[in-house]
């Protein structure tokens, strides 16, 4: 009896894991958040309603901060300021190791992933020193013009 319960549980776990992994493979992942990417391209092409938290974490990595938005939705904040450059370090044993070092800039750029009740991304908010916008706004304009 115990073996049957464990086997059934294992089958369920593999089934649901397969859906999650298969789901992430089917969705075209968006651009990475970095200081070189154009925010308009990121916002107009972001696949809203298709990416869940697991896929978002896998693609973008850990958020710099998690927040609760005024509308009660969860948001993950990604800071896209600065850039990375390779730097060579010499280890104590004499081995050379190349690592990316973050170089800060005067730019201030944030992307906020907004999650819906079903834990899928329903909007992406962008903010820098002069501009604010959202994926819903840019995708609406794009649809209206086509």
Secondary structure, 3 states (H helix, E strand, C coil): CHHHHHHHHHHHHHHHHHHHHHHHHHCCCCCCCCCCCCHHHHHHHCCCCCCEHHHHHHHHCCCCEEEECCCCCEEEEEECCCEEEEEEEECCCCCEEEEEEEECCCCCEEEEEEECCCCEEEEEEEEECCCEEEHHHHHHHHHHHC
